[in-house]
């Protein structure tokens, strides 16, 4: 699996899979929880979209799912810092090495 990087409102977004079902979102969330010991602090579930916030190395990130856009990770704040962007890249690189 490989990811695609986008710049979204000045922040780096890693698109993990742009064409997948919700089961892949849950598999990715489970992998992050089990292997990186992240804890999802705020989970907003809507009809077409899920946004789960988590902390990774002191950076607040969001695991995002949308039925039209797939799964991505981006900094929680719109005006991200370089450390936020680096955290996104680290998590995306980790997920790239996983088999789904």
C-alpha positions as CSV (number, residue, x, y, z in Angstrom):
1,X,0.0,0.0,0.0
2,X,1.3,3.5,-0.7
3,X,-0.1,6.8,0.3
4,X,-0.6,10.1,-1.5
5,X,0.3,13.5,0.0
6,X,-1.9,16.5,-0.4
7,X,-1.8,20.0,1.0
8,X,-5.1,20.9,2.6
9,X,-5.5,24.4,3.8
10,X,-1.8,24.7,4.5
11,X,-1.5,21.3,6.2
12,X,-0.1,18.0,4.9
13,X,-2.8,15.3,4.4
14,X,-1.7,11.7,3.8
15,X,-4.4,9.9,1.7
16,X,-4.0,6.3,2.8
17,X,-6.6,4.9,0.4
18,X,-8.9,7.0,-1.7
19,X,-11.1,4.0,-2.8
20,X,-12.0,1.8,0.2
21,X,-14.8,0.8,2.5
22,X,-15.3,1.6,6.1
23,X,-13.9,-1.8,7.1
24,X,-10.4,-0.6,6.0
25,X,-10.9,2.5,8.2
26,X,-11.6,0.3,11.2
27,X,-8.6,-1.9,10.4
28,X,-6.3,1.1,10.2
29,X,-7.7,2.5,13.5
30,X,-7.0,-0.9,15.1
31,X,-3.5,-1.0,13.7
32,X,-2.7,2.5,15.1
33,X,-4.2,1.6,18.4
34,X,-2.4,-1.8,18.8
35,X,1.0,-1.0,17.2
36,X,1.5,2.7,17.9
37,X,-0.5,2.7,21.1
38,X,-2.6,5.8,20.1
39,X,-5.8,6.5,21.9
40,X,-8.6,8.0,20.0
41,X,-9.9,10.9,22.1
42,X,-12.7,12.3,20.1
43,X,-14.7,10.2,17.7
44,X,-17.2,12.0,15.5
45,X,-19.2,9.5,13.4
46,X,-21.6,10.9,10.8
47,X,-23.6,9.1,8.0
48,X,-20.9,9.5,5.4
49,X,-17.8,10.7,7.4
50,X,-15.8,9.6,10.5
51,X,-13.3,11.8,12.2
52,X,-11.3,10.3,15.0
53,X,-8.8,12.5,16.8
54,X,-5.6,11.1,18.4
55,X,-2.3,12.1,19.8
56,X,0.9,10.9,18.2
57,X,4.2,12.1,19.6
58,X,2.6,15.1,21.2
59,X,0.9,16.1,17.9
60,X,-2.9,16.1,17.5
61,X,-3.9,14.3,14.3
62,X,-7.2,13.1,12.8
63,X,-7.9,9.8,11.2
64,X,-10.6,10.7,8.6
65,X,-12.9,8.5,6.5
66,X,-15.5,9.6,3.9
67,X,-17.4,7.3,1.6
68,X,-16.3,9.4,-1.4
69,X,-12.7,10.2,-0.4
70,X,-11.5,7.1,1.5
71,X,-9.1,7.2,4.5
72,X,-6.6,9.9,5.3
73,X,-4.7,11.4,8.2
74,X,-4.1,15.1,8.7
75,X,-3.2,17.5,11.6
76,X,-6.1,18.5,13.7
77,X,-5.4,22.2,13.4
78,X,-5.8,23.9,10.0
79,X,-2.7,26.0,10.4
80,X,-0.3,23.2,11.1
81,X,3.3,23.3,12.2
82,X,6.1,21.4,10.6
83,X,6.1,19.0,13.6
84,X,2.4,18.2,12.8
85,X,3.2,17.5,9.2
86,X,6.2,15.3,10.2
87,X,3.9,13.3,12.5
88,X,1.4,12.8,9.6
89,X,4.3,11.6,7.4
90,X,5.6,9.2,10.1
91,X,2.2,7.6,10.7
92,X,1.5,7.3,6.9
93,X,4.9,5.7,6.4
94,X,4.2,3.2,9.2
95,X,0.8,2.3,7.6
96,X,2.5,2.0,4.2
97,X,4.5,-1.0,5.5
98,X,1.4,-2.7,6.9
99,X,-0.6,-5.3,4.8
100,X,-4.3,-4.6,4.4
